[in-house]
């Protein structure tokens, strides 16, 4: 993912050759510096791979949690509907009992 944004690979840095002139760089210093750069790049690539794996795991976890949330919402909706039915039946019973008291009818 991020690797297409990186211009150099560890191998590119390792194979880089510098021109030498009379006032040129000390080869030993250049080699030591390049070793550090290579090490950094290798670590950077490892970190990217690790983060991409972690991201994939988190996305999978998010998908699972979203599905679980949908299931819970559906269960809550069904529970609310069943509570309303019970409440309606309960109201009808109370109304029936009230009618008996008001009108004095015994069944």
Backbone atoms as SQL, in Angstrom:
CREATE TABLE atoms (id INTEGER PRIMARY KEY, chain TEXT, resi INTEGER, resn TEXT, atom TEXT, x REAL, y REAL, z REAL);
INSERT INTO atoms VALUES
  (1, 'A', 1, 'UNK', 'N', 0.823, -1.187, 0.000),
  (2, 'A', 1, 'UNK', 'CA', 0.000, 0.000, 0.000),
  (3, 'A', 1, 'UNK', 'C', 0.873, 1.259, 0.000),
  (4, 'A', 2, 'UNK', 'N', 1.751, 1.409, 0.981),
  (5, 'A', 2, 'UNK', 'CA', 2.641, 2.564, 1.039),
  (6, 'A', 2, 'UNK', 'C', 3.906, 2.331, 0.228),
  (7, 'A', 3, 'UNK', 'N', 4.158, 1.091, -0.156),
  (8, 'A', 3, 'UNK', 'CA', 5.412, 0.769, -0.820),
  (9, 'A', 3, 'UNK', 'C', 5.524, 1.443, -2.189),
  (10, 'A', 4, 'UNK', 'N', 4.390, 1.765, -2.813),
  (11, 'A', 4, 'UNK', 'CA', 4.468, 2.435, -4.105),
  (12, 'A', 4, 'UNK', 'C', 4.863, 3.907, -3.939),
  (13, 'A', 5, 'UNK', 'N', 4.850, 4.437, -2.714),
  (14, 'A', 5, 'UNK', 'CA', 5.264, 5.809, -2.441),
  (15, 'A', 5, 'UNK', 'C', 6.743, 5.920, -2.080),
  (16, 'A', 6, 'UNK', 'N', 7.371, 4.791, -1.849),
  (17, 'A', 6, 'UNK', 'CA', 8.791, 4.788, -1.486),
  (18, 'A', 6, 'UNK', 'C', 9.607, 4.668, -2.768),
  (19, 'A', 7, 'UNK', 'N', 10.570, 5.561, -2.913),
  (20, 'A', 7, 'UNK', 'CA', 11.365, 5.578, -4.139),
  (21, 'A', 7, 'UNK', 'C', 12.465, 4.528, -4.160),
  (22, 'A', 8, 'UNK', 'N', 13.056, 4.253, -3.034),
  (23, 'A', 8, 'UNK', 'CA', 14.194, 3.345, -2.972),
  (24, 'A', 8, 'UNK', 'C', 13.864, 2.113, -2.147),
  (25, 'A', 9, 'UNK', 'N', 14.385, 0.988, -2.592),
  (26, 'A', 9, 'UNK', 'CA', 14.300, -0.235, -1.800),
  (27, 'A', 9, 'UNK', 'C', 15.657, -0.448, -1.141),
  (28, 'A', 10, 'UNK', 'N', 15.738, -1.327, -0.160),
  (29, 'A', 10, 'UNK', 'CA', 17.057, -1.615, 0.430),
  (30, 'A', 10, 'UNK', 'C', 18.068, -2.078, -0.618),
  (31, 'A', 11, 'UNK', 'N', 17.612, -2.816, -1.601),
  (32, 'A', 11, 'UNK', 'CA', 18.515, -3.312, -2.643),
  (33, 'A', 11, 'UNK', 'C', 19.019, -2.160, -3.515),
  (34, 'A', 12, 'UNK', 'N', 18.150, -1.194, -3.834),
  (35, 'A', 12, 'UNK', 'CA', 18.578, -0.031, -4.610),
  (36, 'A', 12, 'UNK', 'C', 19.687, 0.724, -3.894),
  (37, 'A', 13, 'UNK', 'N', 19.533, 0.903, -2.605),
  (38, 'A', 13, 'UNK', 'CA', 20.533, 1.627, -1.825),
  (39, 'A', 13, 'UNK', 'C', 21.829, 0.828, -1.763),
  (40, 'A', 14, 'UNK', 'N', 21.705, -0.485, -1.589),
  (41, 'A', 14, 'UNK', 'CA', 22.889, -1.335, -1.506),
  (42, 'A', 14, 'UNK', 'C', 23.692, -1.303, -2.807),
  (43, 'A', 15, 'UNK', 'N', 23.018, -1.270, -3.933),
  (44, 'A', 15, 'UNK', 'CA', 23.685, -1.323, -5.231),
  (45, 'A', 15, 'UNK', 'C', 24.106, 0.046, -5.754),
  (46, 'A', 16, 'UNK', 'N', 23.786, 1.095, -5.038),
  (47, 'A', 16, 'UNK', 'CA', 24.160, 2.447, -5.465),
  (48, 'A', 16, 'UNK', 'C', 25.677, 2.612, -5.468),
  (49, 'A', 17, 'UNK', 'N', 26.214, 3.150, -6.558),
  (50, 'A', 17, 'UNK', 'CA', 27.650, 3.394, -6.662),
  (51, 'A', 17, 'UNK', 'C', 27.876, 4.891, -6.790),
  (52, 'A', 18, 'UNK', 'N', 28.864, 5.376, -6.084),
  (53, 'A', 18, 'UNK', 'CA', 29.214, 6.787, -6.116),
  (54, 'A', 18, 'UNK', 'C', 30.443, 6.981, -6.991),
  (55, 'A', 19, 'UNK', 'N', 30.450, 8.082, -7.690),
  (56, 'A', 19, 'UNK', 'CA', 31.625, 8.427, -8.488),
  (57, 'A', 19, 'UNK', 'C', 32.729, 8.902, -7.553),
  (58, 'A', 20, 'UNK', 'N', 33.938, 8.579, -7.919),
  (59, 'A', 20, 'UNK', 'CA', 35.073, 8.943, -7.093),
  (60, 'A', 20, 'UNK', 'C', 35.922, 9.957, -7.864),
  (61, 'A', 21, 'UNK', 'N', 36.227, 11.053, -7.209),
  (62, 'A', 21, 'UNK', 'CA', 37.180, 11.998, -7.789),
  (63, 'A', 21, 'UNK', 'C', 38.239, 12.324, -6.747),
  (64, 'A', 22, 'UNK', 'N', 39.110, 13.243, -7.059),
  (65, 'A', 22, 'UNK', 'CA', 40.213, 13.539, -6.150),
  (66, 'A', 22, 'UNK', 'C', 39.738, 14.150, -4.844),
  (67, 'A', 23, 'UNK', 'N', 38.632, 14.790, -4.853),
  (68, 'A', 23, 'UNK', 'CA', 38.096, 15.391, -3.626),
  (69, 'A', 23, 'UNK', 'C', 36.816, 14.665, -3.205),
  (70, 'A', 24, 'UNK', 'N', 36.693, 13.405, -3.561),
  (71, 'A', 24, 'UNK', 'CA', 35.469, 12.637, -3.333),
  (72, 'A', 24, 'UNK', 'C', 35.266, 12.222, -1.884),
  (73, 'A', 25, 'UNK', 'N', 34.250, 11.476, -1.711),
  (74, 'A', 25, 'UNK', 'CA', 33.867, 10.997, -0.382),
  (75, 'A', 25, 'UNK', 'C', 34.742, 9.829, 0.038),
  (76, 'A', 26, 'UNK', 'N', 34.826, 9.611, 1.313),
  (77, 'A', 26, 'UNK', 'CA', 35.521, 8.423, 1.819),
  (78, 'A', 26, 'UNK', 'C', 34.575, 7.243, 1.683),
  (79, 'A', 27, 'UNK', 'N', 35.021, 6.254, 0.982),
  (80, 'A', 27, 'UNK', 'CA', 34.157, 5.106, 0.684),
  (81, 'A', 27, 'UNK', 'C', 33.673, 4.404, 1.945),
  (82, 'A', 28, 'UNK', 'N', 34.521, 4.290, 2.941),
  (83, 'A', 28, 'UNK', 'CA', 34.130, 3.607, 4.167),
  (84, 'A', 28, 'UNK', 'C', 32.983, 4.345, 4.857),
  (85, 'A', 29, 'UNK', 'N', 33.056, 5.679, 4.886),
  (86, 'A', 29, 'UNK', 'CA', 31.985, 6.460, 5.504),
  (87, 'A', 29, 'UNK', 'C', 30.681, 6.327, 4.726),
  (88, 'A', 30, 'UNK', 'N', 30.782, 6.358, 3.415),
  (89, 'A', 30, 'UNK', 'CA', 29.583, 6.216, 2.571),
  (90, 'A', 30, 'UNK', 'C', 28.956, 4.854, 2.801),
  (91, 'A', 31, 'UNK', 'N', 29.773, 3.810, 2.834),
  (92, 'A', 31, 'UNK', 'CA', 29.257, 2.456, 3.057),
  (93, 'A', 31, 'UNK', 'C', 28.584, 2.328, 4.423),
  (94, 'A', 32, 'UNK', 'N', 29.195, 2.910, 5.439),
  (95, 'A', 32, 'UNK', 'CA', 28.595, 2.848, 6.778),
  (96, 'A', 32, 'UNK', 'C', 27.253, 3.578, 6.805),
  (97, 'A', 33, 'UNK', 'N', 27.211, 4.736, 6.160),
  (98, 'A', 33, 'UNK', 'CA', 25.955, 5.478, 6.105),
  (99, 'A', 33, 'UNK', 'C', 24.885, 4.689, 5.364),
  (100, 'A', 34, 'UNK', 'N', 25.255, 4.119, 4.249),
  (101, 'A', 34, 'UNK', 'CA', 24.294, 3.343, 3.474),
  (102, 'A', 34, 'UNK', 'C', 23.800, 2.126, 4.253),
  (103, 'A', 35, 'UNK', 'N', 24.653, 1.531, 5.069),
  (104, 'A', 35, 'UNK', 'CA', 24.211, 0.412, 5.907),
  (105, 'A', 35, 'UNK', 'C', 23.118, 0.859, 6.867),
  (106, 'A', 36, 'UNK', 'N', 23.279, 2.051, 7.410),
  (107, 'A', 36, 'UNK', 'CA', 22.253, 2.590, 8.313),
  (108, 'A', 36, 'UNK', 'C', 20.957, 2.851, 7.548),
  (109, 'A', 37, 'UNK', 'N', 21.078, 3.419, 6.355),
  (110, 'A', 37, 'UNK', 'CA', 19.892, 3.709, 5.537),
  (111, 'A', 37, 'UNK', 'C', 19.171, 2.413, 5.180),
  (112, 'A', 38, 'UNK', 'N', 19.918, 1.405, 4.802),
  (113, 'A', 38, 'UNK', 'CA', 19.323, 0.111, 4.460),
  (114, 'A', 38, 'UNK', 'C', 18.585, -0.467, 5.660),
  (115, 'A', 39, 'UNK', 'N', 19.219, -0.411, 6.815),
  (116, 'A', 39, 'UNK', 'CA', 18.591, -0.923, 8.029),
  (117, 'A', 39, 'UNK', 'C', 17.285, -0.192, 8.315),
  (118, 'A', 40, 'UNK', 'N', 17.322, 1.139, 8.160),
  (119, 'A', 40, 'UNK', 'CA', 16.107, 1.922, 8.383),
  (120, 'A', 40, 'UNK', 'C', 15.001, 1.533, 7.404),
  (121, 'A', 41, 'UNK', 'N', 15.347, 1.378, 6.163),
  (122, 'A', 41, 'UNK', 'CA', 14.349, 1.004, 5.165),
  (123, 'A', 41, 'UNK', 'C', 13.755, -0.378, 5.457),
  (124, 'A', 42, 'UNK', 'N', 14.603, -1.308, 5.828),
  (125, 'A', 42, 'UNK', 'CA', 14.089, -2.643, 6.155),
  (126, 'A', 42, 'UNK', 'C', 13.124, -2.572, 7.324),
  (127, 'A', 43, 'UNK', 'N', 13.473, -1.791, 8.335),
  (128, 'A', 43, 'UNK', 'CA', 12.594, -1.630, 9.496),
  (129, 'A', 43, 'UNK', 'C', 11.290, -0.953, 9.084),
  (130, 'A', 44, 'UNK', 'N', 11.389, 0.036, 8.240),
  (131, 'A', 44, 'UNK', 'CA', 10.216, 0.756, 7.756),
  (132, 'A', 44, 'UNK', 'C', 9.257, -0.176, 7.015),
  (133, 'A', 45, 'UNK', 'N', 9.801, -1.016, 6.180),
  (134, 'A', 45, 'UNK', 'CA', 8.967, -1.959, 5.431),
  (135, 'A', 45, 'UNK', 'C', 8.313, -2.966, 6.373),
  (136, 'A', 46, 'UNK', 'N', 9.044, -3.438, 7.382),
  (137, 'A', 46, 'UNK', 'CA', 8.461, -4.346, 8.374),
  (138, 'A', 46, 'UNK', 'C', 7.311, -3.674, 9.125),
  (139, 'A', 47, 'UNK', 'N', 7.511, -2.416, 9.478),
  (140, 'A', 47, 'UNK', 'CA', 6.466, -1.685, 10.199),
  (141, 'A', 47, 'UNK', 'C', 5.212, -1.538, 9.331),
  (142, 'A', 48, 'UNK', 'N', 5.403, -1.242, 8.069),
  (143, 'A', 48, 'UNK', 'CA', 4.262, -1.099, 7.163),
  (144, 'A', 48, 'UNK', 'C', 3.495, -2.403, 7.065),
  (145, 'A', 49, 'UNK', 'N', 4.206, -3.494, 6.891),
  (146, 'A', 49, 'UNK', 'CA', 3.539, -4.806, 6.794),
  (147, 'A', 49, 'UNK', 'C', 2.775, -5.117, 8.072),
  (148, 'A', 50, 'UNK', 'N', 3.389, -4.842, 9.199),
  (149, 'A', 50, 'UNK', 'CA', 2.745, -5.090, 10.483),
  (150, 'A', 50, 'UNK', 'C', 1.480, -4.245, 10.635),
  (151, 'A', 51, 'UNK', 'N', 1.570, -2.987, 10.272),
  (152, 'A', 51, 'UNK', 'CA', 0.410, -2.097, 10.382),
  (153, 'A', 51, 'UNK', 'C', -0.710, -2.494, 9.420),
  (154, 'A', 52, 'UNK', 'N', -0.337, -2.944, 8.238),
  (155, 'A', 52, 'UNK', 'CA', -1.351, -3.398, 7.287),
  (156, 'A', 52, 'UNK', 'C', -2.063, -4.648, 7.804),
  (157, 'A', 53, 'UNK', 'N', -1.312, -5.559, 8.411),
  (158, 'A', 53, 'UNK', 'CA', -1.934, -6.754, 9.002),
  (159, 'A', 53, 'UNK', 'C', -2.873, -6.359, 10.140),
  (160, 'A', 54, 'UNK', 'N', -2.412, -5.438, 10.991),
  (161, 'A', 54, 'UNK', 'CA', -3.239, -4.981, 12.106),
  (162, 'A', 54, 'UNK', 'C', -4.500, -4.293, 11.590),
  (163, 'A', 55, 'UNK', 'N', -4.352, -3.490, 10.551),
  (164, 'A', 55, 'UNK', 'CA', -5.500, -2.809, 9.956),
  (165, 'A', 55, 'UNK', 'C', -6.518, -3.826, 9.433),
  (166, 'A', 56, 'UNK', 'N', -6.032, -4.853, 8.765),
  (167, 'A', 56, 'UNK', 'CA', -6.919, -5.885, 8.224),
  (168, 'A', 56, 'UNK', 'C', -7.674, -6.602, 9.358),
  (169, 'A', 57, 'UNK', 'N', -6.954, -6.919, 10.433),
  (170, 'A', 57, 'UNK', 'CA', -7.597, -7.554, 11.587),
  (171, 'A', 57, 'UNK', 'C', -8.661, -6.644, 12.193),
  (172, 'A', 58, 'UNK', 'N', -8.354, -5.362, 12.314),
  (173, 'A', 58, 'UNK', 'CA', -9.308, -4.413, 12.888),
  (174, 'A', 58, 'UNK', 'C', -10.527, -4.232, 11.986),
  (175, 'A', 59, 'UNK', 'N', -10.311, -4.222, 10.678),
  (176, 'A', 59, 'UNK', 'CA', -11.447, -4.119, 9.759),
  (177, 'A', 59, 'UNK', 'C', -12.352, -5.346, 9.878),
  (178, 'A', 60, 'UNK', 'N', -11.745, -6.518, 10.004),
  (179, 'A', 60, 'UNK', 'CA', -12.541, -7.733, 10.190),
  (180, 'A', 60, 'UNK', 'C', -13.316, -7.680, 11.499),
  (181, 'A', 61, 'UNK', 'N', -12.670, -7.181, 12.555),
  (182, 'A', 61, 'UNK', 'CA', -13.340, -7.053, 13.844),
  (183, 'A', 61, 'UNK', 'C', -14.501, -6.058, 13.763),
  (184, 'A', 62, 'UNK', 'N', -14.289, -4.963, 13.048),
  (185, 'A', 62, 'UNK', 'CA', -15.347, -3.966, 12.867),
  (186, 'A', 62, 'UNK', 'C', -16.533, -4.584, 12.145),
  (187, 'A', 63, 'UNK', 'N', -16.254, -5.353, 11.104),
  (188, 'A', 63, 'UNK', 'CA', -17.339, -6.001, 10.354),
  (189, 'A', 63, 'UNK', 'C', -18.120, -6.949, 11.257),
  (190, 'A', 64, 'UNK', 'N', -17.415, -7.703, 12.087),
  (191, 'A', 64, 'UNK', 'CA', -18.088, -8.613, 13.019),
  (192, 'A', 64, 'UNK', 'C', -18.925, -7.861, 14.034),
  (193, 'A', 65, 'UNK', 'N', -18.382, -6.764, 14.557),
  (194, 'A', 65, 'UNK', 'CA', -19.125, -5.973, 15.533),
  (195, 'A', 65, 'UNK', 'C', -20.348, -5.298, 14.915),
  (196, 'A', 66, 'UNK', 'N', -20.217, -4.861, 13.671),
  (197, 'A', 66, 'UNK', 'CA', -21.378, -4.270, 12.985),
  (198, 'A', 66, 'UNK', 'C', -22.475, -5.314, 12.800),
  (199, 'A', 67, 'UNK', 'N', -22.083, -6.522, 12.441),
  (200, 'A', 67, 'UNK', 'CA', -23.079, -7.590, 12.281),
  (201, 'A', 67, 'UNK', 'C', -23.731, -7.907, 13.618),
  (202, 'A', 68, 'UNK', 'N', -22.931, -7.961, 14.676),
  (203, 'A', 68, 'UNK', 'CA', -23.471, -8.220, 16.012),
  (204, 'A', 68, 'UNK', 'C', -24.426, -7.105, 16.427),
  (205, 'A', 69, 'UNK', 'N', -24.082, -5.862, 16.103),
  (206, 'A', 69, 'UNK', 'CA', -24.950, -4.727, 16.422),
  (207, 'A', 69, 'UNK', 'C', -26.277, -4.830, 15.679),
  (208, 'A', 70, 'UNK', 'N', -26.225, -5.223, 14.410),
  (209, 'A', 70, 'UNK', 'CA', -27.468, -5.412, 13.646),
  (210, 'A', 70, 'UNK', 'C', -28.332, -6.495, 14.282),
  (211, 'A', 71, 'UNK', 'N', -27.699, -7.585, 14.712),
  (212, 'A', 71, 'UNK', 'CA', -28.443, -8.671, 15.343),
  (213, 'A', 71, 'UNK', 'C', -29.074, -8.218, 16.655),
  (214, 'A', 72, 'UNK', 'N', -28.319, -7.443, 17.452),
  (215, 'A', 72, 'UNK', 'CA', -28.849, -6.958, 18.731),
  (216, 'A', 72, 'UNK', 'C', -30.001, -6.001, 18.488),
  (217, 'A', 73, 'UNK', 'N', -29.858, -5.115, 17.512),
  (218, 'A', 73, 'UNK', 'CA', -30.943, -4.171, 17.200),
  (219, 'A', 73, 'UNK', 'C', -32.205, -4.920, 16.763),
  (220, 'A', 74, 'UNK', 'N', -32.015, -5.957, 15.973),
  (221, 'A', 74, 'UNK', 'CA', -33.163, -6.749, 15.546),
  (222, 'A', 74, 'UNK', 'C', -33.818, -7.431, 16.745),
  (223, 'A', 75, 'UNK', 'N', -33.012, -7.944, 17.655),
  (224, 'A', 75, 'UNK', 'CA', -33.551, -8.590, 18.856),
  (225, 'A', 75, 'UNK', 'C', -34.285, -7.595, 19.736),
  (226, 'A', 76, 'UNK', 'N', -33.723, -6.403, 19.875),
  (227, 'A', 76, 'UNK', 'CA', -34.370, -5.369, 20.680),
  (228, 'A', 76, 'UNK', 'C', -35.689, -4.963, 20.037),
  (229, 'A', 77, 'UNK', 'N', -35.692, -4.824, 18.730),
  (230, 'A', 77, 'UNK', 'CA', -36.927, -4.481, 18.020),
  (231, 'A', 77, 'UNK', 'C', -37.995, -5.535, 18.223),
  (232, 'A', 78, 'UNK', 'N', -37.608, -6.806, 18.170),
  (233, 'A', 78, 'UNK', 'CA', -38.577, -7.881, 18.386),
  (234, 'A', 78, 'UNK', 'C', -39.069, -7.857, 19.825),
  (235, 'A', 79, 'UNK', 'N', -38.182, -7.575, 20.773),
  (236, 'A', 79, 'UNK', 'CA', -38.581, -7.520, 22.183),
  (237, 'A', 79, 'UNK', 'C', -39.546, -6.370, 22.426),
  (238, 'A', 80, 'UNK', 'N', -39.295, -5.216, 21.799),
  (239, 'A', 80, 'UNK', 'CA', -40.200, -4.075, 21.956),
  (240, 'A', 80, 'UNK', 'C', -41.574, -4.395, 21.391),
  (241, 'A', 81, 'UNK', 'N', -41.593, -5.054, 20.235),
  (242, 'A', 81, 'UNK', 'CA', -42.871, -5.415, 19.632),
  (243, 'A', 81, 'UNK', 'C', -43.639, -6.382, 20.517),
  (244, 'A', 82, 'UNK', 'N', -42.933, -7.333, 21.113),
  (245, 'A', 82, 'UNK', 'CA', -43.622, -8.292, 21.963),
  (246, 'A', 82, 'UNK', 'C', -44.110, -7.605, 23.245),
  (247, 'A', 83, 'UNK', 'N', -43.384, -6.617, 23.756),
  (248, 'A', 83, 'UNK', 'CA', -43.832, -5.862, 24.934),
  (249, 'A', 83, 'UNK', 'C', -45.087, -5.076, 24.622),
  (250, 'A', 84, 'UNK', 'N', -45.197, -4.514, 23.429),
  (251, 'A', 84, 'UNK', 'CA', -46.380, -3.760, 23.047),
  (252, 'A', 84, 'UNK', 'C', -47.588, -4.672, 22.972),
  (253, 'A', 85, 'UNK', 'N', -47.403, -5.872, 22.440),
  (254, 'A', 85, 'UNK', 'CA', -48.510, -6.812, 22.366),
  (255, 'A', 85, 'UNK', 'C', -48.999, -7.180, 23.760),
  (256, 'A', 86, 'UNK', 'N', -48.088, -7.426, 24.661),
  (257, 'A', 86, 'UNK', 'CA', -48.446, -7.756, 26.034),
  (258, 'A', 86, 'UNK', 'C', -49.162, -6.566, 26.667),
  (259, 'A', 87, 'UNK', 'N', -48.654, -5.371, 26.407),
  (260, 'A', 87, 'UNK', 'CA', -49.265, -4.166, 26.961),
  (261, 'A', 87, 'UNK', 'C', -50.673, -3.996, 26.410),
  (262, 'A', 88, 'UNK', 'N', -50.886, -4.241, 25.140),
  (263, 'A', 88, 'UNK', 'CA', -52.223, -4.109, 24.547),
  (264, 'A', 88, 'UNK', 'C', -53.193, -5.128, 25.149),
  (265, 'A', 89, 'UNK', 'N', -52.730, -6.336, 25.311),
  (266, 'A', 89, 'UNK', 'CA', -53.574, -7.374, 25.915),
  (267, 'A', 89, 'UNK', 'C', -53.900, -6.997, 27.355),
  (268, 'A', 90, 'UNK', 'N', -52.904, -6.513, 28.063),
  (269, 'A', 90, 'UNK', 'CA', -53.099, -6.089, 29.446),
  (270, 'A', 90, 'UNK', 'C', -54.104, -4.945, 29.521),
  (271, 'A', 91, 'UNK', 'N', -54.002, -4.003, 28.609),
  (272, 'A', 91, 'UNK', 'CA', -54.958, -2.889, 28.578),
  (273, 'A', 91, 'UNK', 'C', -56.384, -3.387, 28.319),
  (274, 'A', 92, 'UNK', 'N', -56.535, -4.333, 27.421),
  (275, 'A', 92, 'UNK', 'CA', -57.870, -4.872, 27.141),
  (276, 'A', 92, 'UNK', 'C', -58.452, -5.561, 28.373),
  (277, 'A', 93, 'UNK', 'N', -57.623, -6.278, 29.121),
  (278, 'A', 93, 'UNK', 'CA', -58.096, -6.920, 30.349),
  (279, 'A', 93, 'UNK', 'C', -58.543, -5.878, 31.371),
  (280, 'A', 94, 'UNK', 'N', -57.746, -4.837, 31.526),
  (281, 'A', 94, 'UNK', 'CA', -58.095, -3.784, 32.477),
  (282, 'A', 94, 'UNK', 'C', -59.381, -3.083, 32.073),
  (283, 'A', 95, 'UNK', 'N', -59.518, -2.825, 30.782),
  (284, 'A', 95, 'UNK', 'CA', -60.744, -2.191, 30.280),
  (285, 'A', 95, 'UNK', 'C', -61.955, -3.074, 30.537),
  (286, 'A', 96, 'UNK', 'N', -61.793, -4.350, 30.336),
  (287, 'A', 96, 'UNK', 'CA', -62.882, -5.290, 30.587),
  (288, 'A', 96, 'UNK', 'C', -63.262, -5.289, 32.070),
  (289, 'A', 97, 'UNK', 'N', -62.259, -5.302, 32.939),
  (290, 'A', 97, 'UNK', 'CA', -62.534, -5.265, 34.375),
  (291, 'A', 97, 'UNK', 'C', -63.202, -3.954, 34.777),
  (292, 'A', 98, 'UNK', 'N', -62.790, -2.854, 34.177),
  (293, 'A', 98, 'UNK', 'CA', -63.395, -1.553, 34.465),
  (294, 'A', 98, 'UNK', 'C', -64.859, -1.529, 34.046),
  (295, 'A', 99, 'UNK', 'N', -65.145, -2.096, 32.879),
  (296, 'A', 99, 'UNK', 'CA', -66.527, -2.163, 32.409),
  (297, 'A', 99, 'UNK', 'C', -67.380, -2.960, 33.385),
  (298, 'A', 100, 'UNK', 'N', -66.830, -4.022, 33.916),
  (299, 'A', 100, 'UNK', 'CA', -67.564, -4.831, 34.880),
  (300, 'A', 100, 'UNK', 'C', -67.899, -4.011, 36.119),
  (301, 'A', 101, 'UNK', 'N', -66.933, -3.236, 36.589),
  (302, 'A', 101, 'UNK', 'CA', -67.154, -2.426, 37.784),
  (303, 'A', 101, 'UNK', 'C', -68.156, -1.321, 37.499),
  (304, 'A', 102, 'UNK', 'N', -68.003, -0.610, 36.380),
  (305, 'A', 102, 'UNK', 'CA', -68.861, 0.528, 36.061),
  (306, 'A', 102, 'UNK', 'C', -70.272, 0.075, 35.752),
  (307, 'A', 103, 'UNK', 'N', -70.402, -0.926, 34.952),
  (308, 'A', 103, 'UNK', 'CA', -71.743, -1.366, 34.550),
  (309, 'A', 103, 'UNK', 'C', -72.317, -2.440, 35.483),
  (310, 'A', 104, 'UNK', 'N', -71.515, -2.918, 36.372),
  (311, 'A', 104, 'UNK', 'CA', -71.998, -3.896, 37.340),
  (312, 'A', 104, 'UNK', 'C', -72.331, -5.231, 36.757),
  (313, 'A', 105, 'UNK', 'N', -71.698, -5.565, 35.691),
  (314, 'A', 105, 'UNK', 'CA', -71.979, -6.861, 35.065),
  (315, 'A', 105, 'UNK', 'C', -71.036, -7.904, 35.620),
  (316, 'A', 106, 'UNK', 'N', -71.588, -9.015, 35.999),
  (317, 'A', 106, 'UNK', 'CA', -70.772, -10.143, 36.430),
  (318, 'A', 106, 'UNK', 'C', -70.871, -11.240, 35.384),
  (319, 'A', 107, 'UNK', 'N', -69.806, -11.691, 34.991),
  (320, 'A', 107, 'UNK', 'CA', -69.824, -12.771, 33.991),
  (321, 'A', 107, 'UNK', 'C', -69.401, -14.073, 34.607);
